[in-house]
Amino acid sequence: MNIVMDTTFFGRYFGVLVLIDSNSTNVVSPHFVRTEKVIYYQLALNRLRAKSYIIQLITCDGKRGLM
């Protein structure tokens, strides 16, 4: 699975963190967030790993401290 992930905000405190499988273009993990923190990305990736997904590649917007 190749993951593209980012958070988009609609207003100051309402954001959607999405992880998209770039092969199928399906959203595999949407989450509503109030802030963009590294821990939210880590939790989303861990949830995918817990479902036995094998992540081969991650593309993100360059959030510091993410990897």
mmCIF file of the N, C-alpha and C atoms, coordinates in Angstrom:
data_MODEL
# 
_entry.id   MODEL 
# 
loop_
_atom_site.group_PDB 
_atom_site.id 
_atom_site.type_symbol 
_atom_site.label_atom_id 
_atom_site.label_alt_id 
_atom_site.label_comp_id 
_atom_site.label_asym_id 
_atom_site.label_entity_id 
_atom_site.label_seq_id 
_atom_site.pdbx_PDB_ins_code 
_atom_site.Cartn_x 
_atom_site.Cartn_y 
_atom_site.Cartn_z 
_atom_site.occupancy 
_atom_site.B_iso_or_equiv 
_atom_site.pdbx_formal_charge 
_atom_site.auth_seq_id 
_atom_site.auth_comp_id 
_atom_site.auth_asym_id 
_atom_site.auth_atom_id 
_atom_site.pdbx_PDB_model_num 
ATOM 1   N N  . MET A 1 1  ? 0.848   -1.174 0.000  1.00 0.00 ? 1  MET A N  1 
ATOM 2   C CA . MET A 1 1  ? 0.000   0.000  0.000  1.00 0.00 ? 1  MET A CA 1 
ATOM 3   C C  . MET A 1 1  ? 0.893   1.235  0.000  1.00 0.00 ? 1  MET A C  1 
ATOM 4   N N  . ASN A 1 2  ? 0.581   2.174  -0.869 1.00 0.00 ? 2  ASN A N  1 
ATOM 5   C CA . ASN A 1 2  ? 1.272   3.455  -0.936 1.00 0.00 ? 2  ASN A CA 1 
ATOM 6   C C  . ASN A 1 2  ? 0.343   4.521  -0.387 1.00 0.00 ? 2  ASN A C  1 
ATOM 7   N N  . ILE A 1 3  ? 0.786   5.222  0.633  1.00 0.00 ? 3  ILE A N  1 
ATOM 8   C CA . ILE A 1 3  ? -0.052  6.168  1.361  1.00 0.00 ? 3  ILE A CA 1 
ATOM 9   C C  . ILE A 1 3  ? 0.324   7.608  1.018  1.00 0.00 ? 3  ILE A C  1 
ATOM 10  N N  . VAL A 1 4  ? -0.682  8.412  0.725  1.00 0.00 ? 4  VAL A N  1 
ATOM 11  C CA . VAL A 1 4  ? -0.543  9.868  0.652  1.00 0.00 ? 4  VAL A CA 1 
ATOM 12  C C  . VAL A 1 4  ? -1.371  10.413 1.806  1.00 0.00 ? 4  VAL A C  1 
ATOM 13  N N  . MET A 1 5  ? -0.757  11.249 2.651  1.00 0.00 ? 5  MET A N  1 
ATOM 14  C CA . MET A 1 5  ? -1.489  11.733 3.824  1.00 0.00 ? 5  MET A CA 1 
ATOM 15  C C  . MET A 1 5  ? -1.313  13.225 4.005  1.00 0.00 ? 5  MET A C  1 
ATOM 16  N N  . ASP A 1 6  ? -2.387  13.847 4.459  1.00 0.00 ? 6  ASP A N  1 
ATOM 17  C CA . ASP A 1 6  ? -2.374  15.286 4.703  1.00 0.00 ? 6  ASP A CA 1 
ATOM 18  C C  . ASP A 1 6  ? -3.591  15.652 5.554  1.00 0.00 ? 6  ASP A C  1 
ATOM 19  N N  . THR A 1 7  ? -3.531  16.842 6.126  1.00 0.00 ? 7  THR A N  1 
ATOM 20  C CA . THR A 1 7  ? -4.654  17.379 6.886  1.00 0.00 ? 7  THR A CA 1 
ATOM 21  C C  . THR A 1 7  ? -5.096  18.677 6.230  1.00 0.00 ? 7  THR A C  1 
ATOM 22  N N  . THR A 1 8  ? -6.396  18.816 6.042  1.00 0.00 ? 8  THR A N  1 
ATOM 23  C CA . THR A 1 8  ? -6.981  20.032 5.485  1.00 0.00 ? 8  THR A CA 1 
ATOM 24  C C  . THR A 1 8  ? -7.938  20.617 6.515  1.00 0.00 ? 8  THR A C  1 
ATOM 25  N N  . PHE A 1 9  ? -7.816  21.929 6.717  1.00 0.00 ? 9  PHE A N  1 
ATOM 26  C CA . PHE A 1 9  ? -8.662  22.603 7.708  1.00 0.00 ? 9  PHE A CA 1 
ATOM 27  C C  . PHE A 1 9  ? -9.755  23.418 7.033  1.00 0.00 ? 9  PHE A C  1 
ATOM 28  N N  . PHE A 1 10 ? -10.943 23.354 7.644  1.00 0.00 ? 10 PHE A N  1 
ATOM 29  C CA . PHE A 1 10 ? -12.094 24.139 7.243  1.00 0.00 ? 10 PHE A CA 1 
ATOM 30  C C  . PHE A 1 10 ? -12.451 24.994 8.447  1.00 0.00 ? 10 PHE A C  1 
ATOM 31  N N  . GLY A 1 11 ? -11.870 26.153 8.524  1.00 0.00 ? 11 GLY A N  1 
ATOM 32  C CA . GLY A 1 11 ? -12.000 26.976 9.718  1.00 0.00 ? 11 GLY A CA 1 
ATOM 33  C C  . GLY A 1 11 ? -10.775 26.774 10.600 1.00 0.00 ? 11 GLY A C  1 
ATOM 34  N N  . ARG A 1 12 ? -10.805 27.378 11.746 1.00 0.00 ? 12 ARG A N  1 
ATOM 35  C CA . ARG A 1 12 ? -9.623  27.365 12.615 1.00 0.00 ? 12 ARG A CA 1 
ATOM 36  C C  . ARG A 1 12 ? -9.425  26.047 13.377 1.00 0.00 ? 12 ARG A C  1 
ATOM 37  N N  . TYR A 1 13 ? -10.503 25.406 13.793 1.00 0.00 ? 13 TYR A N  1 
ATOM 38  C CA . TYR A 1 13 ? -10.382 24.214 14.636 1.00 0.00 ? 13 TYR A CA 1 
ATOM 39  C C  . TYR A 1 13 ? -11.092 22.987 14.090 1.00 0.00 ? 13 TYR A C  1 
ATOM 40  N N  . PHE A 1 14 ? -11.356 22.936 12.804 1.00 0.00 ? 14 PHE A N  1 
ATOM 41  C CA . PHE A 1 14 ? -11.994 21.761 12.230 1.00 0.00 ? 14 PHE A CA 1 
ATOM 42  C C  . PHE A 1 14 ? -11.180 21.291 11.033 1.00 0.00 ? 14 PHE A C  1 
ATOM 43  N N  . GLY A 1 15 ? -10.508 20.153 11.211 1.00 0.00 ? 15 GLY A N  1 
ATOM 44  C CA . GLY A 1 15 ? -9.679  19.617 10.137 1.00 0.00 ? 15 GLY A CA 1 
ATOM 45  C C  . GLY A 1 15 ? -9.980  18.154 9.882  1.00 0.00 ? 15 GLY A C  1 
ATOM 46  N N  . VAL A 1 16 ? -9.607  17.706 8.699  1.00 0.00 ? 16 VAL A N  1 
ATOM 47  C CA . VAL A 1 16 ? -9.760  16.311 8.323  1.00 0.00 ? 16 VAL A CA 1 
ATOM 48  C C  . VAL A 1 16 ? -8.388  15.779 7.910  1.00 0.00 ? 16 VAL A C  1 
ATOM 49  N N  . LEU A 1 17 ? -7.927  14.788 8.646  1.00 0.00 ? 17 LEU A N  1 
ATOM 50  C CA . LEU A 1 17 ? -6.685  14.099 8.328  1.00 0.00 ? 17 LEU A CA 1 
ATOM 51  C C  . LEU A 1 17 ? -7.064  12.878 7.487  1.00 0.00 ? 17 LEU A C  1 
ATOM 52  N N  . VAL A 1 18 ? -6.520  12.789 6.285  1.00 0.00 ? 18 VAL A N  1 
ATOM 53  C CA . VAL A 1 18 ? -6.850  11.662 5.420  1.00 0.00 ? 18 VAL A CA 1 
ATOM 54  C C  . VAL A 1 18 ? -5.587  10.921 5.012  1.00 0.00 ? 18 VAL A C  1 
ATOM 55  N N  . LEU A 1 19 ? -5.718  9.606  4.961  1.00 0.00 ? 19 LEU A N  1 
ATOM 56  C CA . LEU A 1 19 ? -4.702  8.738  4.397  1.00 0.00 ? 19 LEU A CA 1 
ATOM 57  C C  . LEU A 1 19 ? -5.333  8.087  3.180  1.00 0.00 ? 19 LEU A C  1 
ATOM 58  N N  . ILE A 1 20 ? -4.708  8.272  2.031  1.00 0.00 ? 20 ILE A N  1 
ATOM 59  C CA . ILE A 1 20 ? -5.246  7.783  0.768  1.00 0.00 ? 20 ILE A CA 1 
ATOM 60  C C  . ILE A 1 20 ? -4.287  6.758  0.187  1.00 0.00 ? 20 ILE A C  1 
ATOM 61  N N  . ASP A 1 21 ? -4.835  5.654  -0.287 1.00 0.00 ? 21 ASP A N  1 
ATOM 62  C CA . ASP A 1 21 ? -4.047  4.658  -1.007 1.00 0.00 ? 21 ASP A CA 1 
ATOM 63  C C  . ASP A 1 21 ? -3.881  5.167  -2.434 1.00 0.00 ? 21 ASP A C  1 
ATOM 64  N N  . SER A 1 22 ? -2.659  5.509  -2.818 1.00 0.00 ? 22 SER A N  1 
ATOM 65  C CA . SER A 1 22 ? -2.442  6.105  -4.131 1.00 0.00 ? 22 SER A CA 1 
ATOM 66  C C  . SER A 1 22 ? -2.635  5.108  -5.274 1.00 0.00 ? 22 SER A C  1 
ATOM 67  N N  . ASN A 1 23 ? -2.590  3.818  -4.994 1.00 0.00 ? 23 ASN A N  1 
ATOM 68  C CA . ASN A 1 23 ? -2.825  2.824  -6.045 1.00 0.00 ? 23 ASN A CA 1 
ATOM 69  C C  . ASN A 1 23 ? -4.298  2.764  -6.438 1.00 0.00 ? 23 ASN A C  1 
ATOM 70  N N  . SER A 1 24 ? -5.180  2.764  -5.449 1.00 0.00 ? 24 SER A N  1 
ATOM 71  C CA . SER A 1 24 ? -6.613  2.653  -5.734 1.00 0.00 ? 24 SER A CA 1 
ATOM 72  C C  . SER A 1 24 ? -7.339  3.994  -5.636 1.00 0.00 ? 24 SER A C  1 
ATOM 73  N N  . THR A 1 25 ? -6.678  5.024  -5.137 1.00 0.00 ? 25 THR A N  1 
ATOM 74  C CA . THR A 1 25 ? -7.226  6.367  -4.873 1.00 0.00 ? 25 THR A CA 1 
ATOM 75  C C  . THR A 1 25 ? -8.395  6.344  -3.890 1.00 0.00 ? 25 THR A C  1 
ATOM 76  N N  . ASN A 1 26 ? -8.439  5.346  -3.032 1.00 0.00 ? 26 ASN A N  1 
ATOM 77  C CA . ASN A 1 26 ? -9.461  5.271  -1.982 1.00 0.00 ? 26 ASN A CA 1 
ATOM 78  C C  . ASN A 1 26 ? -8.945  5.882  -0.690 1.00 0.00 ? 26 ASN A C  1 
ATOM 79  N N  . VAL A 1 27 ? -9.821  6.573  0.005  1.00 0.00 ? 27 VAL A N  1 
ATOM 80  C CA . VAL A 1 27 ? -9.483  7.067  1.343  1.00 0.00 ? 27 VAL A CA 1 
ATOM 81  C C  . VAL A 1 27 ? -9.559  5.872  2.282  1.00 0.00 ? 27 VAL A C  1 
ATOM 82  N N  . VAL A 1 28 ? -8.437  5.542  2.905  1.00 0.00 ? 28 VAL A N  1 
ATOM 83  C CA . VAL A 1 28 ? -8.405  4.369  3.780  1.00 0.00 ? 28 VAL A CA 1 
ATOM 84  C C  . VAL A 1 28 ? -8.515  4.745  5.258  1.00 0.00 ? 28 VAL A C  1 
ATOM 85  N N  . SER A 1 29 ? -8.318  6.023  5.578  1.00 0.00 ? 29 SER A N  1 
ATOM 86  C CA . SER A 1 29 ? -8.373  6.405  6.977  1.00 0.00 ? 29 SER A CA 1 
ATOM 87  C C  . SER A 1 29 ? -8.675  7.897  7.128  1.00 0.00 ? 29 SER A C  1 
ATOM 88  N N  . PRO A 1 30 ? -9.947  8.283  7.246  1.00 0.00 ? 30 PRO A N  1 
ATOM 89  C CA . PRO A 1 30 ? -10.270 9.689  7.523  1.00 0.00 ? 30 PRO A CA 1 
ATOM 90  C C  . PRO A 1 30 ? -10.446 9.918  9.027  1.00 0.00 ? 30 PRO A C  1 
ATOM 91  N N  . HIS A 1 31 ? -9.949  11.027 9.519  1.00 0.00 ? 31 HIS A N  1 
ATOM 92  C CA . HIS A 1 31 ? -10.083 11.367 10.941 1.00 0.00 ? 31 HIS A CA 1 
ATOM 93  C C  . HIS A 1 31 ? -10.330 12.864 11.074 1.00 0.00 ? 31 HIS A C  1 
ATOM 94  N N  . PHE A 1 32 ? -11.246 13.241 11.945 1.00 0.00 ? 32 PHE A N  1 
ATOM 95  C CA . PHE A 1 32 ? -11.483 14.651 12.236 1.00 0.00 ? 32 PHE A CA 1 
ATOM 96  C C  . PHE A 1 32 ? -10.553 15.078 13.361 1.00 0.00 ? 32 PHE A C  1 
ATOM 97  N N  . VAL A 1 33 ? -9.889  16.221 13.179 1.00 0.00 ? 33 VAL A N  1 
ATOM 98  C CA . VAL A 1 33 ? -8.929  16.716 14.162 1.00 0.00 ? 33 VAL A CA 1 
ATOM 99  C C  . VAL A 1 33 ? -9.148  18.208 14.397 1.00 0.00 ? 33 VAL A C  1 
ATOM 100 N N  . ARG A 1 34 ? -8.681  18.654 15.548 1.00 0.00 ? 34 ARG A N  1 
ATOM 101 C CA . ARG A 1 34 ? -8.756  20.088 15.871 1.00 0.00 ? 34 ARG A CA 1 
ATOM 102 C C  . ARG A 1 34 ? -7.447  20.796 15.589 1.00 0.00 ? 34 ARG A C  1 
ATOM 103 N N  . THR A 1 35 ? -6.337  20.042 15.638 1.00 0.00 ? 35 THR A N  1 
ATOM 104 C CA . THR A 1 35 ? -5.014  20.590 15.350 1.00 0.00 ? 35 THR A CA 1 
ATOM 105 C C  . THR A 1 35 ? -4.237  19.565 14.540 1.00 0.00 ? 35 THR A C  1 
ATOM 106 N N  . GLU A 1 36 ? -3.161  20.009 13.922 1.00 0.00 ? 36 GLU A N  1 
ATOM 107 C CA . GLU A 1 36 ? -2.318  19.095 13.151 1.00 0.00 ? 36 GLU A CA 1 
ATOM 108 C C  . GLU A 1 36 ? -1.099  18.731 14.001 1.00 0.00 ? 36 GLU A C  1 
ATOM 109 N N  . LYS A 1 37 ? -1.147  17.545 14.587 1.00 0.00 ? 37 LYS A N  1 
ATOM 110 C CA . LYS A 1 37 ? -0.057  17.077 15.435 1.00 0.00 ? 37 LYS A CA 1 
ATOM 111 C C  . LYS A 1 37 ? 0.487   15.762 14.899 1.00 0.00 ? 37 LYS A C  1 
ATOM 112 N N  . VAL A 1 38 ? 1.761   15.542 15.154 1.00 0.00 ? 38 VAL A N  1 
ATOM 113 C CA . VAL A 1 38 ? 2.431   14.326 14.695 1.00 0.00 ? 38 VAL A CA 1 
ATOM 114 C C  . VAL A 1 38 ? 1.744   13.084 15.254 1.00 0.00 ? 38 VAL A C  1 
ATOM 115 N N  . ILE A 1 39 ? 1.275   13.143 16.488 1.00 0.00 ? 39 ILE A N  1 
ATOM 116 C CA . ILE A 1 39 ? 0.662   11.979 17.121 1.00 0.00 ? 39 ILE A CA 1 
ATOM 117 C C  . ILE A 1 39 ? -0.561  11.493 16.352 1.00 0.00 ? 39 ILE A C  1 
ATOM 118 N N  . TYR A 1 40 ? -1.310  12.401 15.725 1.00 0.00 ? 40 TYR A N  1 
ATOM 119 C CA . TYR A 1 40 ? -2.489  11.988 14.949 1.00 0.00 ? 40 TYR A CA 1 
ATOM 120 C C  . TYR A 1 40 ? -2.091  11.179 13.715 1.00 0.00 ? 40 TYR A C  1 
ATOM 121 N N  . TYR A 1 41 ? -1.010  11.587 13.069 1.00 0.00 ? 41 TYR A N  1 
ATOM 122 C CA . TYR A 1 41 ? -0.504  10.822 11.924 1.00 0.00 ? 41 TYR A CA 1 
ATOM 123 C C  . TYR A 1 41 ? -0.022  9.441  12.377 1.00 0.00 ? 41 TYR A C  1 
ATOM 124 N N  . GLN A 1 42 ? 0.697   9.414  13.497 1.00 0.00 ? 42 GLN A N  1 
ATOM 125 C CA . GLN A 1 42 ? 1.199   8.134  14.008 1.00 0.00 ? 42 GLN A CA 1 
ATOM 126 C C  . GLN A 1 42 ? 0.059   7.196  14.381 1.00 0.00 ? 42 GLN A C  1 
ATOM 127 N N  . LEU A 1 43 ? -0.969  7.716  15.024 1.00 0.00 ? 43 LEU A N  1 
ATOM 128 C CA . LEU A 1 43 ? -2.124  6.888  15.387 1.00 0.00 ? 43 LEU A CA 1 
ATOM 129 C C  . LEU A 1 43 ? -2.827  6.336  14.151 1.00 0.00 ? 43 LEU A C  1 
ATOM 130 N N  . ALA A 1 44 ? -2.992  7.169  13.133 1.00 0.00 ? 44 ALA A N  1 
ATOM 131 C CA . ALA A 1 44 ? -3.651  6.722  11.906 1.00 0.00 ? 44 ALA A CA 1 
ATOM 132 C C  . ALA A 1 44 ? -2.845  5.615  11.223 1.00 0.00 ? 44 ALA A C  1 
ATOM 133 N N  . LEU A 1 45 ? -1.534  5.767  11.173 1.00 0.00 ? 45 LEU A N  1 
ATOM 134 C CA . LEU A 1 45 ? -0.690  4.731  10.568 1.00 0.00 ? 45 LEU A CA 1 
ATOM 135 C C  . LEU A 1 45 ? -0.716  3.448  11.400 1.00 0.00 ? 45 LEU A C  1 
ATOM 136 N N  . ASN A 1 46 ? -0.711  3.587  12.709 1.00 0.00 ? 46 ASN A N  1 
ATOM 137 C CA . ASN A 1 46 ? -0.757  2.405  13.573 1.00 0.00 ? 46 ASN A CA 1 
ATOM 138 C C  . ASN A 1 46 ? -2.081  1.657  13.428 1.00 0.00 ? 46 ASN A C  1 
ATOM 139 N N  . ARG A 1 47 ? -3.169  2.387  13.205 1.00 0.00 ? 47 ARG A N  1 
ATOM 140 C CA . ARG A 1 47 ? -4.468  1.727  12.987 1.00 0.00 ? 47 ARG A CA 1 
ATOM 141 C C  . ARG A 1 47 ? -4.451  0.894  11.706 1.00 0.00 ? 47 ARG A C  1 
ATOM 142 N N  . LEU A 1 48 ? -3.796  1.417  10.671 1.00 0.00 ? 48 LEU A N  1 
ATOM 143 C CA . LEU A 1 48 ? -3.686  0.643  9.429  1.00 0.00 ? 48 LEU A CA 1 
ATOM 144 C C  . LEU A 1 48 ? -2.824  -0.599 9.637  1.00 0.00 ? 48 LEU A C  1 
ATOM 145 N N  . ARG A 1 49 ? -1.716  -0.439 10.350 1.00 0.00 ? 49 ARG A N  1 
ATOM 146 C CA . ARG A 1 49 ? -0.845  -1.590 10.625 1.00 0.00 ? 49 ARG A CA 1 
ATOM 147 C C  . ARG A 1 49 ? -1.570  -2.642 11.456 1.00 0.00 ? 49 ARG A C  1 
ATOM 148 N N  . ALA A 1 50 ? -2.412  -2.209 12.380 1.00 0.00 ? 50 ALA A N  1 
ATOM 149 C CA . ALA A 1 50 ? -3.175  -3.141 13.218 1.00 0.00 ? 50 ALA A CA 1 
ATOM 150 C C  . ALA A 1 50 ? -4.180  -3.943 12.389 1.00 0.00 ? 50 ALA A C  1 
ATOM 151 N N  . LYS A 1 51 ? -4.591  -3.385 11.247 1.00 0.00 ? 51 LYS A N  1 
ATOM 152 C CA . LYS A 1 51 ? -5.504  -4.097 10.342 1.00 0.00 ? 51 LYS A CA 1 
ATOM 153 C C  . LYS A 1 51 ? -4.744  -4.941 9.319  1.00 0.00 ? 51 LYS A C  1 
ATOM 154 N N  . SER A 1 52 ? -3.452  -5.131 9.547  1.00 0.00 ? 52 SER A N  1 
ATOM 155 C CA . SER A 1 52 ? -2.572  -5.964 8.711  1.00 0.00 ? 52 SER A CA 1 
ATOM 156 C C  . SER A 1 52 ? -2.277  -5.375 7.332  1.00 0.00 ? 52 SER A C  1 
ATOM 157 N N  . TYR A 1 53 ? -2.429  -4.075 7.177  1.00 0.00 ? 53 TYR A N  1 
ATOM 158 C CA . TYR A 1 53 ? -1.997  -3.436 5.938  1.00 0.00 ? 53 TYR A CA 1 
ATOM 159 C C  . TYR A 1 53 ? -0.478  -3.372 5.923  1.00 0.00 ? 53 TYR A C  1 
ATOM 160 N N  . ILE A 1 54 ? 0.109   -3.580 4.781  1.00 0.00 ? 54 ILE A N  1 
ATOM 161 C CA . ILE A 1 54 ? 1.558   -3.457 4.615  1.00 0.00 ? 54 ILE A CA 1 
ATOM 162 C C  . ILE A 1 54 ? 1.821   -2.146 3.880  1.00 0.00 ? 54 ILE A C  1 
ATOM 163 N N  . ILE A 1 55 ? 2.443   -1.215 4.562  1.00 0.00 ? 55 ILE A N  1 
ATOM 164 C CA . ILE A 1 55 ? 2.708   0.110  4.001  1.00 0.00 ? 55 ILE A CA 1 
ATOM 165 C C  . ILE A 1 55 ? 4.098   0.099  3.386  1.00 0.00 ? 55 ILE A C  1 
ATOM 166 N N  . GLN A 1 56 ? 4.163   0.358  2.081  1.00 0.00 ? 56 GLN A N  1 
ATOM 167 C CA . GLN A 1 56 ? 5.430   0.356  1.365  1.00 0.00 ? 56 GLN A CA 1 
ATOM 168 C C  . GLN A 1 56 ? 6.003   1.760  1.197  1.00 0.00 ? 56 GLN A C  1 
ATOM 169 N N  . LEU A 1 57 ? 5.127   2.750  1.114  1.00 0.00 ? 57 LEU A N  1 
ATOM 170 C CA . LEU A 1 57 ? 5.559   4.106  0.802  1.00 0.00 ? 57 LEU A CA 1 
ATOM 171 C C  . LEU A 1 57 ? 4.619   5.095  1.476  1.00 0.00 ? 57 LEU A C  1 
ATOM 172 N N  . ILE A 1 58 ? 5.183   6.175  2.016  1.00 0.00 ? 58 ILE A N  1 
ATOM 173 C CA . ILE A 1 58 ? 4.378   7.245  2.608  1.00 0.00 ? 58 ILE A CA 1 
ATOM 174 C C  . ILE A 1 58 ? 4.814   8.567  1.989  1.00 0.00 ? 58 ILE A C  1 
ATOM 175 N N  . THR A 1 59 ? 3.860   9.319  1.472  1.00 0.00 ? 59 THR A N  1 
ATOM 176 C CA . THR A 1 59 ? 4.109   10.656 0.958  1.00 0.00 ? 59 THR A CA 1 
ATOM 177 C C  . THR A 1 59 ? 3.313   11.628 1.809  1.00 0.00 ? 59 THR A C  1 
ATOM 178 N N  . CYS A 1 60 ? 4.009   12.654 2.333  1.00 0.00 ? 60 CYS A N  1 
ATOM 179 C CA . CYS A 1 60 ? 3.327   13.653 3.148  1.00 0.00 ? 60 CYS A CA 1 
ATOM 180 C C  . CYS A 1 60 ? 3.837   15.034 2.762  1.00 0.00 ? 60 CYS A C  1 
ATOM 181 N N  . ASP A 1 61 ? 3.264   16.064 3.362  1.00 0.00 ? 61 ASP A N  1 
ATOM 182 C CA . ASP A 1 61 ? 3.589   17.440 2.988  1.00 0.00 ? 61 ASP A CA 1 
ATOM 183 C C  . ASP A 1 61 ? 4.835   17.997 3.672  1.00 0.00 ? 61 ASP A C  1 
ATOM 184 N N  . GLY A 1 62 ? 5.567   17.189 4.372  1.00 0.00 ? 62 GLY A N  1 
ATOM 185 C CA . GLY A 1 62 ? 6.796   17.658 4.994  1.00 0.00 ? 62 GLY A CA 1 
ATOM 186 C C  . GLY A 1 62 ? 6.635   18.181 6.398  1.00 0.00 ? 62 GLY A C  1 
ATOM 187 N N  . LYS A 1 63 ? 5.604   17.742 7.097  1.00 0.00 ? 63 LYS A N  1 
ATOM 188 C CA . LYS A 1 63 ? 5.405   18.140 8.491  1.00 0.00 ? 63 LYS A CA 1 
ATOM 189 C C  . LYS A 1 63 ? 6.634   17.749 9.299  1.00 0.00 ? 63 LYS A C  1 
ATOM 190 N N  . ARG A 1 64 ? 7.211   18.689 10.006 1.00 0.00 ? 64 ARG A N  1 
ATOM 191 C CA . ARG A 1 64 ? 8.426   18.433 10.777 1.00 0.00 ? 64 ARG A CA 1 
ATOM 192 C C  . ARG A 1 64 ? 8.189   17.412 11.871 1.00 0.00 ? 64 ARG A C  1 
ATOM 193 N N  . GLY A 1 65 ? 9.159   16.496 12.030 1.00 0.00 ? 65 GLY A N  1 
ATOM 194 C CA . GLY A 1 65 ? 9.097   15.519 13.094 1.00 0.00 ? 65 GLY A CA 1 
ATOM 195 C C  . GLY A 1 65 ? 8.202   14.334 12.810 1.00 0.00 ? 65 GLY A C  1 
ATOM 196 N N  . LEU A 1 66 ? 7.683   14.260 11.611 1.00 0.00 ? 66 LEU A N  1 
ATOM 197 C CA . LEU A 1 66 ? 6.731   13.196 11.306 1.00 0.00 ? 66 LEU A CA 1 
ATOM 198 C C  . LEU A 1 66 ? 7.406   11.838 11.218 1.00 0.00 ? 66 LEU A C  1 
ATOM 199 N N  . MET A 1 67 ? 8.527   11.760 10.595 1.00 0.00 ? 67 MET A N  1 
ATOM 200 C CA . MET A 1 67 ? 9.183   10.456 10.445 1.00 0.00 ? 67 MET A CA 1 
ATOM 201 C C  . MET A 1 67 ? 10.522  10.421 11.144 1.00 0.00 ? 67 MET A C  1 
# 
